[in-house]
Amino acid sequence: MKTKEQIANELNISRKSLYNYMNELNIKNLTEENIKIIKDYINNKNKSKEISKFELLEQLEKLKNENIELISKNEKLEESQNVLLNQIEWYRNSIDSEIRQIKENMTLLLNPPKEENKSFLSRLFKR
């Protein structure tokens, strides 16, 4: 098993940096998988140093512009959604009123119930 100093030398970093990276990545033991993770982390960290501030500012401006476009699209979608919800509500109310009207018409079309000739005792006990 390699020591942490040997692993740090292989990765071309100091032992202190190795400990710092282990803390940042929440790595407790140095297995082969964890060493690969640290190696990838170091490569990505070095890549970020190669990018110039101008490029980062350019990317930031692009992201800001995209964000503005997305916000406007989102607002339009929300407006459309509200319009659709209002239409659905209108249709629902319209259907409810039509159903109510149909029920009323059905009751008007029905013959009135016939009254049966009931005896005095049957009327008395049913009520």
Beta strands, then each sheet from edge to edge (+ up, - down):
end
